Amino acid sequence: MAHHVEVVEEQYVFRSETRKKLFMLLALGVVFFILGLVFAMNDSGHHEAAHGGGHASVAEAQKLVASADQHGAASEGHGHVEAGGEHHEKPLWIRRLFTTLWMNNVFFTGFGIIGLFFVAIQYAAQAGWSVGVKRIALAMGTWIPLAGILMLITWFVTNHDIFHWTHSSLYDSKGADFDPIINKKAPFFFWPLAGGTFPLFYIGRMVLFFGLWYYFFLQIRKNMVAEDLEATNAYWYKNRVMATVFLIFFGVSSSIAAWDWVMSIDTHWFSTMFGWYVFASWWVTGLATITLIAAHLKSAGYLKIVNSNHLHDLGKFCFAFSIFWTYIWFGQFLLIYYANIPEETVYFIERMRTSPYSWIFYLNLILNFVLPFLLLMTRGSKRQLSTLKLVCPIIIVGHWFDFFNMVTPGVLKHEGGVGLLEIGVALIFAAVFLLVVLNSLSKIPLFGKNDPMLQESLHHHI
């Protein structure tokens, strides 16, 4: 029988040096952002020249689309040109700014909800190994309310420039812009109101999802804090129930959020695997973030209860779910490739053959599958802090590119690209996210001294 080990409670101190580094990162992001915005404003002449680079591919996509018999397929092609050439379109630099704000916010929202999802999984599975890292994931959940506020504000500012379906002319059956396919999807966005009015159902879902995610986060955190003060298992059982209910809600809400916030940008196109695909990308990014923070805390002398066995488990998660993401990616791609239906293939043709996105399309597979697979393949590599500190940022950056390619082509067509503006916004988000998370982490002990699973975690060996 394992003997009882006494442990000393640990508190993370958010030191001024760490704060300073994050503010420097924030300042760098702001500088990149301003320079990127200036370059984007002056870049209007360049993108005209670049039109030729991606135009053949877009034309090819349109040709494929037009060749379909169904009216829907033809109007998909029309929609792609129409959205790009509407008379009240904003300048390119504004659309680039809106697109990168939306894309980064959707990407970072994943960090918050996956943090909470990770905690819930540990309770529902009665997992013992994760006591030392559970509160890192919990701290990530602090981002949820901020992400929700940002999402609502960004949506109201950018909706017509990002979401083609928000234009009321598409729902006027007598108008020249009438789109029968988008009109049939109107109830999904506008119910109970008429198509082309205010998307009450859509905004209602957004508010409900963030509201309930934040509610579950507050309840689970409250029980974890209470457990520190009272040596009873009652709070652990409460959290098991709370986690189970959250996981059921999360299964539905995360898929619908993916359809709403990402898939509806390409309104004609759809994939039945898309909810899984976005979840897989969010999940492995969240795991990499938890692992990276744990590795840095361990290097700084914290988390004495976390040993190479726990690191091995985190490394296995990153390894396994990088493969899972690739499986979902390949499944979605293969089905669409094999069926070869024009209104489906246009999505991949835009991304594979259009100049600003094609290199990202292939880089995506290298950063998110090839490198994690090779670098984390051996047992020893998963147990090394240095390897984990190398692989986790690769996964996080890789999935940033993944979200970039999910969002940008549908909005900017062949005028998109990764420049200082996009990198600047990403750095600003990363710096603010880390400031919020590390501040939250310093508020409560790094692990629960009364957690009923603590002894199991201390004797965890693989």
C-alpha positions as CSV (number, residue, x, y, z in Angstrom):
1,M,0.0,0.0,0.0
2,A,1.3,3.5,-0.9
3,H,2.4,5.5,2.1
4,H,0.9,8.9,2.8
5,V,3.1,11.8,1.7
6,E,2.9,15.2,3.3
7,V,3.0,18.1,0.9
8,V,3.6,21.8,1.3
9,E,1.0,24.2,-0.2
10,E,2.5,26.3,-3.1
11,Q,1.4,29.7,-4.1
12,Y,2.5,31.2,-7.5
13,V,4.0,34.7,-7.2
14,F,3.4,36.8,-10.3
15,R,6.8,38.6,-10.2
16,S,7.4,42.1,-11.6
17,E,10.1,40.7,-14.0
18,T,7.5,38.3,-15.5
19,R,5.0,41.2,-15.8
20,K,7.7,43.4,-17.4
21,K,8.4,40.7,-20.0
22,L,4.7,40.5,-20.8
23,F,4.3,44.2,-21.1
24,M,7.3,44.2,-23.4
25,L,5.6,41.6,-25.5
26,L,2.4,43.7,-25.5
27,A,4.5,46.8,-26.6
28,L,6.1,44.8,-29.4
29,G,2.6,43.7,-30.5
30,V,1.4,47.3,-30.5
31,V,4.4,48.5,-32.5
32,F,3.8,45.7,-35.1
33,F,0.1,46.5,-35.1
34,I,0.7,50.2,-35.8
35,L,3.3,49.5,-38.5
36,G,1.2,46.8,-40.0
37,L,-1.8,49.2,-40.1
38,V,0.3,51.9,-41.8
39,F,1.7,49.4,-44.4
40,A,-1.8,48.1,-45.0
41,M,-3.2,51.6,-45.7
42,N,-0.4,52.2,-48.2
43,D,-0.7,48.8,-49.7
44,S,-3.7,49.4,-51.9
45,G,-1.6,49.6,-55.0
46,H,0.3,46.4,-54.2
47,H,-2.8,44.2,-53.8
48,E,-4.0,45.2,-57.2
49,A,-0.7,43.8,-58.6
50,A,-1.1,40.7,-56.4
51,H,-4.6,40.2,-57.8
52,G,-2.9,38.3,-60.7
53,G,-1.1,35.9,-58.4
54,G,-4.2,34.4,-56.9
55,H,-6.7,35.2,-59.6
56,A,-6.2,32.2,-61.7
57,S,-7.0,30.0,-58.8
58,V,-10.1,31.9,-57.9
59,A,-11.2,31.9,-61.5
60,E,-10.6,28.1,-61.6
61,A,-12.7,27.8,-58.5
62,Q,-15.5,29.8,-60.0
63,K,-15.3,27.7,-63.2
64,L,-15.7,24.5,-61.1
65,V,-18.5,26.1,-59.2
66,A,-20.3,27.3,-62.3
67,S,-20.0,23.8,-63.8
68,A,-22.4,22.4,-61.2
69,D,-26.0,21.9,-62.3
70,Q,-27.5,23.0,-59.1
71,H,-28.4,26.6,-58.7
72,G,-26.9,26.6,-55.2
73,A,-23.5,25.6,-56.5
74,A,-23.6,28.4,-59.2
75,S,-24.6,31.0,-56.6
76,E,-21.8,29.9,-54.4
77,G,-19.4,31.1,-57.0
78,H,-21.5,34.2,-57.5
79,G,-21.5,34.8,-53.8
80,H,-17.7,34.7,-53.7
81,V,-17.4,37.4,-56.3
82,E,-20.4,39.3,-55.1
83,A,-19.1,39.6,-51.5
84,G,-15.8,40.8,-52.8
85,G,-17.3,43.4,-55.0
86,E,-20.2,44.9,-53.1
87,H,-20.7,48.6,-53.7
88,H,-20.5,49.6,-50.0
89,E,-17.4,47.6,-49.3
90,K,-14.8,49.1,-46.9
91,P,-11.2,49.6,-47.8
92,L,-8.9,46.5,-47.7
93,W,-7.0,47.6,-44.6
94,I,-10.2,47.9,-42.6
95,R,-11.3,44.5,-43.7
96,R,-7.9,43.0,-42.9
97,L,-8.1,44.6,-39.4
98,F,-11.6,43.2,-38.8
99,T,-10.7,39.8,-40.1
100,T,-7.6,39.4,-37.9
101,L,-9.5,40.7,-34.8
102,W,-12.3,38.2,-35.3
103,M,-9.9,35.3,-36.1
104,N,-7.7,36.0,-33.1
105,N,-10.6,36.3,-30.7
106,V,-12.1,33.0,-31.9
107,F,-8.7,31.4,-31.5
108,F,-8.1,32.7,-28.0
109,T,-11.7,32.0,-26.9
110,G,-10.6,28.4,-27.4
111,F,-7.9,28.8,-24.7
112,G,-10.5,29.8,-22.1
113,I,-13.1,27.2,-22.8
114,I,-10.6,24.4,-23.2
115,G,-9.0,25.3,-19.9
116,L,-12.4,24.7,-18.3
117,F,-13.0,21.6,-20.4
118,F,-9.7,20.1,-19.3
119,V,-10.7,20.7,-15.6
120,A,-14.2,19.2,-16.2
121,I,-12.7,16.1,-17.9
122,Q,-10.4,15.4,-14.9
123,Y,-13.4,15.5,-12.5
124,A,-15.7,13.5,-14.7
125,A,-13.0,10.8,-15.3
126,Q,-12.0,10.9,-11.6
127,A,-8.5,11.4,-12.8
128,G,-5.8,11.4,-10.1
129,W,-2.6,12.2,-12.1
130,S,-3.6,15.8,-12.9
131,V,-3.9,17.5,-9.4
132,G,-0.7,19.5,-10.0
133,V,-1.8,21.0,-13.3
134,K,-5.6,21.3,-12.9
135,R,-5.4,24.9,-11.6
136,I,-3.3,26.0,-14.6
137,A,-6.2,25.0,-16.8
138,L,-8.7,26.6,-14.4
139,A,-6.7,29.9,-14.6
140,M,-7.1,29.8,-18.4
141,G,-10.9,29.8,-17.9
142,T,-10.6,33.4,-16.5
143,W,-10.4,34.5,-20.1
144,I,-14.0,33.4,-20.9
145,P,-15.8,36.6,-19.9
146,L,-13.3,38.8,-21.6
147,A,-13.5,36.7,-24.8
148,G,-17.3,37.0,-24.6
149,I,-17.3,40.8,-24.3
150,L,-14.7,41.1,-27.1
151,M,-16.7,38.7,-29.3
152,L,-20.0,40.7,-29.0
153,I,-18.3,44.0,-29.6
154,T,-16.3,42.7,-32.5
155,W,-19.3,41.1,-34.0
156,F,-21.4,44.4,-33.9
157,V,-18.5,46.4,-35.4
158,T,-17.4,43.9,-38.1
159,N,-20.5,41.8,-39.0
160,H,-21.2,43.0,-42.6
161,D,-17.6,42.8,-43.6
162,I,-17.0,39.3,-42.3
163,F,-20.3,37.6,-42.6
164,H,-21.9,37.6,-46.1
165,W,-25.2,36.3,-44.7
166,T,-25.8,39.6,-42.7
167,H,-26.7,41.6,-45.9
168,S,-30.4,42.1,-46.0
169,S,-30.6,42.2,-49.8
170,L,-29.8,38.4,-49.9
171,Y,-33.3,37.7,-48.4
172,D,-35.4,40.0,-50.7
173,S,-36.9,37.5,-53.2
174,K,-37.6,40.3,-55.6
175,G,-34.2,41.9,-55.5
176,A,-31.2,41.2,-57.8
177,D,-29.0,39.9,-54.9
178,F,-31.6,37.3,-53.7
179,D,-29.8,34.1,-52.7
180,P,-32.2,31.1,-52.3
181,I,-29.7,29.0,-50.4
182,I,-28.8,31.7,-47.8
183,N,-32.5,32.5,-47.6
184,K,-33.3,28.9,-46.6
185,K,-30.7,29.2,-43.8
186,A,-32.3,32.4,-42.5
187,P,-34.1,30.8,-39.5
188,F,-30.7,29.5,-38.2
189,F,-29.5,33.1,-37.9
190,F,-32.6,35.3,-37.5
191,W,-35.4,33.2,-35.9
192,P,-37.9,34.3,-34.7
193,L,-37.5,37.4,-36.8
194,A,-37.5,37.6,-40.6
195,G,-34.4,36.9,-42.7
196,G,-32.2,40.0,-43.1
197,T,-33.4,41.8,-40.0
198,F,-31.6,41.4,-36.6
199,P,-30.0,37.9,-36.1
200,L,-31.6,37.4,-32.7
201,F,-31.1,33.6,-32.6
202,Y,-27.5,33.9,-33.5
203,I,-26.6,36.6,-30.9
204,G,-28.8,34.9,-28.4
205,R,-26.7,31.7,-28.8
206,M,-23.5,33.7,-28.4
207,V,-24.7,35.3,-25.2
208,L,-26.0,32.0,-23.8
209,F,-22.8,30.1,-24.5
210,F,-20.5,32.6,-22.9
211,G,-22.9,33.1,-20.0
212,L,-23.2,29.4,-19.2
213,W,-19.5,28.7,-19.8
214,Y,-18.7,31.5,-17.3
215,Y,-21.3,30.3,-14.9
216,F,-19.8,26.7,-14.9
217,F,-16.3,28.2,-14.5
218,L,-17.3,30.3,-11.4
219,Q,-19.1,27.3,-9.8
220,I,-16.2,24.9,-10.3
221,R,-13.6,27.5,-9.1
222,K,-15.7,28.3,-6.1
223,N,-15.8,24.6,-5.1
224,M,-12.1,24.3,-5.6
225,V,-11.4,27.3,-3.4
226,A,-13.8,26.0,-0.7
227,E,-12.1,22.6,-0.7
228,D,-8.8,24.4,0.3
229,L,-10.5,25.8,3.4
230,E,-12.4,22.6,4.5
231,A,-10.9,19.2,4.4
232,T,-14.0,17.5,3.0
233,N,-14.7,15.5,-0.2
234,A,-18.1,17.2,-0.6
235,Y,-16.8,19.9,-2.9
236,W,-15.0,17.3,-5.1
237,Y,-18.3,15.4,-5.5
238,K,-20.1,18.7,-6.3
239,N,-17.6,19.4,-9.0
240,R,-18.0,16.0,-10.5
241,V,-21.7,16.7,-11.0
242,M,-21.0,20.2,-12.3
243,A,-18.3,19.0,-14.6
244,T,-20.6,16.3,-16.1
245,V,-23.4,18.8,-16.8
246,F,-20.8,21.2,-18.3
247,L,-19.4,18.5,-20.6
248,I,-22.8,17.7,-22.0
249,F,-23.5,21.4,-22.7
250,F,-20.0,21.9,-24.0
251,G,-20.4,19.1,-26.6
252,V,-23.4,20.9,-28.1
253,S,-22.2,24.5,-27.6
254,S,-18.7,24.1,-29.0
255,S,-20.0,22.6,-32.2
256,I,-22.6,25.3,-32.7
257,A,-20.1,28.0,-31.9
258,A,-17.8,26.6,-34.6
259,W,-20.7,26.7,-37.2
260,D,-21.7,30.3,-36.1
261,W,-18.3,31.9,-35.7
262,V,-16.3,30.2,-38.4
263,M,-18.2,28.1,-40.8
264,S,-20.9,30.7,-41.5
265,I,-18.3,33.0,-43.0
266,D,-18.4,30.7,-46.1
267,T,-22.2,30.6,-46.0
268,H,-22.8,28.3,-48.9
269,W,-20.2,25.8,-47.9
270,F,-20.7,23.3,-45.0
271,S,-19.0,20.3,-43.5
272,T,-20.6,17.9,-41.1
273,M,-17.2,17.4,-39.5
274,F,-16.5,21.1,-38.9
275,G,-17.6,21.2,-35.3
276,W,-15.2,18.4,-34.5
277,Y,-12.4,20.0,-36.6
278,V,-12.6,23.3,-34.7
279,F,-12.8,21.5,-31.4
280,A,-9.7,19.4,-32.3
281,S,-7.8,22.5,-33.1
282,W,-8.9,24.3,-29.9
283,W,-8.3,21.2,-27.7
284,V,-4.7,20.5,-28.8
285,T,-3.8,24.2,-28.6
286,G,-5.2,24.3,-25.1
287,L,-3.3,21.2,-24.1
288,A,-0.1,22.7,-25.5
289,T,-0.7,25.9,-23.5
290,I,-1.3,24.0,-20.2
291,T,1.8,22.0,-20.8
292,L,3.9,25.0,-21.7
293,I,2.8,27.0,-18.6
294,A,3.4,23.8,-16.4
295,A,6.9,23.4,-17.9
296,H,7.8,27.1,-17.2
297,L,6.5,26.9,-13.7
298,K,8.5,23.7,-13.1
299,S,11.6,25.5,-14.4
300,A,11.0,28.4,-12.1
301,G,10.9,26.1,-9.0
302,Y,7.2,25.7,-8.6
303,L,5.0,22.5,-8.9
304,K,7.3,20.2,-6.8
305,I,4.5,17.6,-6.9
306,V,4.7,17.5,-10.7
307,N,7.4,15.0,-11.8
308,S,8.6,13.5,-15.1
309,N,5.6,11.1,-15.0
310,H,3.1,13.9,-15.1
311,L,5.1,15.7,-17.8
312,H,5.0,12.4,-19.7
313,D,1.2,12.4,-19.5
314,L,1.0,16.0,-20.8
315,G,3.4,15.2,-23.6
316,K,1.3,12.2,-24.5
317,F,-1.8,14.3,-24.7
318,C,-0.1,16.8,-27.0
319,F,1.3,13.9,-29.1
320,A,-2.0,12.0,-29.3
321,F,-4.3,14.9,-30.0
322,S,-1.9,16.3,-32.7
323,I,-2.6,13.0,-34.4
324,F,-6.3,13.3,-33.6
325,W,-6.4,16.7,-35.2
326,T,-4.7,15.3,-38.3
327,Y,-7.2,12.4,-38.4
328,I,-10.1,14.9,-38.4
329,W,-8.3,17.1,-41.0
330,F,-7.7,14.2,-43.3
331,G,-11.2,12.8,-42.8
332,Q,-12.8,16.1,-43.8
333,F,-10.4,16.6,-46.7
334,L,-10.7,13.1,-48.1
335,L,-14.5,13.0,-48.1
336,I,-14.7,16.3,-50.0
337,Y,-11.8,15.3,-52.3
338,Y,-13.4,11.9,-53.1
339,A,-17.0,13.2,-53.6
340,N,-15.6,16.1,-55.8
341,I,-18.8,18.1,-55.6
342,P,-18.0,21.7,-56.8
343,E,-19.9,23.5,-53.9
344,E,-17.8,21.5,-51.4
345,T,-14.4,21.5,-53.2
346,V,-14.4,25.3,-53.7
347,Y,-13.4,25.6,-50.0
348,F,-10.2,23.6,-50.4
349,I,-9.4,25.0,-53.9
350,E,-9.4,28.5,-52.4
351,R,-7.0,27.5,-49.7
352,M,-4.7,25.1,-51.7
353,R,-4.3,27.0,-54.9
354,T,-4.7,30.7,-54.0
355,S,-1.3,32.4,-53.4
356,P,-1.6,33.9,-49.9
357,Y,-3.0,30.7,-48.4
358,S,-1.4,27.8,-50.2
359,W,1.9,27.9,-48.3
360,I,-0.1,28.1,-45.0
361,F,-2.2,25.1,-46.1
362,Y,0.9,22.9,-46.3
363,L,2.8,24.6,-43.4
364,N,-0.3,23.7,-41.3
365,L,0.4,20.0,-41.7
366,I,4.1,20.3,-40.9
367,L,3.6,22.4,-37.8
368,N,0.6,20.6,-36.4
369,F,1.3,17.0,-37.4
370,V,4.8,16.2,-38.7
371,L,6.9,18.2,-36.1
372,P,4.9,17.2,-33.0
373,F,4.8,13.6,-34.2
374,L,8.5,13.3,-34.8
375,L,9.6,15.4,-31.7
376,L,7.3,13.7,-29.2
377,M,7.5,10.2,-30.5
378,T,10.0,8.8,-28.0
379,R,9.2,8.2,-24.3
380,G,12.2,10.3,-23.2
381,S,11.2,13.4,-25.2
382,K,7.8,13.6,-23.5
383,R,9.6,13.7,-20.1
384,Q,12.0,16.5,-21.0
385,L,11.1,20.1,-20.1
386,S,13.3,21.4,-22.9
387,T,11.5,19.3,-25.6
388,L,8.0,20.3,-24.3
389,K,9.1,24.0,-24.3
390,L,10.1,23.6,-27.9
391,V,7.1,21.6,-29.2
392,C,4.2,23.4,-27.4
393,P,4.9,26.8,-29.0
394,I,5.1,25.0,-32.4
395,I,1.7,23.5,-31.9
396,I,0.2,26.9,-30.7
397,V,1.6,28.8,-33.7
398,G,0.6,26.0,-36.0
399,H,-3.0,26.2,-34.9
400,W,-3.0,30.0,-35.1
401,F,-2.2,29.4,-38.8
402,D,-5.0,26.8,-38.9
403,F,-7.5,29.3,-37.7
404,F,-6.1,32.0,-40.0
405,N,-6.8,29.7,-43.0
406,M,-10.3,28.8,-41.7
407,V,-11.4,32.5,-41.4
408,T,-9.4,34.7,-43.8
409,P,-10.0,33.2,-47.3
410,G,-13.8,33.4,-46.8
411,V,-13.6,37.1,-46.0
412,L,-10.7,38.6,-48.0
413,K,-10.6,36.1,-50.9
414,H,-7.2,36.5,-52.6
415,E,-6.4,39.8,-50.8
416,G,-5.4,38.2,-47.5
417,G,-2.0,37.4,-46.1
418,V,0.1,37.3,-42.9
419,G,1.8,40.6,-42.3
420,L,2.9,42.8,-39.3
421,L,-0.8,43.7,-38.7
422,E,-1.8,40.0,-38.2
423,I,1.3,39.2,-36.1
424,G,0.8,42.4,-34.0
425,V,-2.8,41.5,-33.1
426,A,-1.7,38.0,-32.2
427,L,1.0,39.3,-29.9
428,I,-1.3,41.7,-28.2
429,F,-3.9,38.9,-27.6
430,A,-1.1,36.6,-26.3
431,A,0.3,39.2,-23.9
432,V,-3.1,40.2,-22.5
433,F,-4.2,36.6,-22.2
434,L,-1.0,35.6,-20.3
435,L,-1.4,38.7,-18.0
436,V,-5.0,37.6,-17.1
437,V,-4.1,33.9,-16.7
438,L,-1.0,34.4,-14.6
439,N,-2.7,37.0,-12.4
440,S,-5.5,34.5,-11.8
441,L,-3.1,31.7,-11.1
442,S,-1.4,33.8,-8.4
443,K,-4.7,34.2,-6.5
444,I,-5.2,30.6,-5.3
445,P,-2.7,27.8,-4.3
446,L,-1.2,25.9,-7.3
447,F,-2.9,22.7,-6.2
448,G,-5.5,21.6,-3.7
449,K,-3.9,20.3,-0.5
450,N,-7.3,18.7,0.4
451,D,-7.9,17.2,-3.1
452,P,-9.0,13.6,-2.5
453,M,-6.8,12.6,-5.5
454,L,-3.6,14.3,-4.3
455,Q,-2.1,11.1,-2.9
456,E,-2.8,9.2,-6.1
457,S,-1.1,12.0,-8.0
458,L,2.0,11.9,-5.8
459,H,2.4,8.2,-6.4
460,H,1.6,8.4,-10.1
461,H,4.1,6.4,-12.1
462,I,4.2,5.5,-15.8
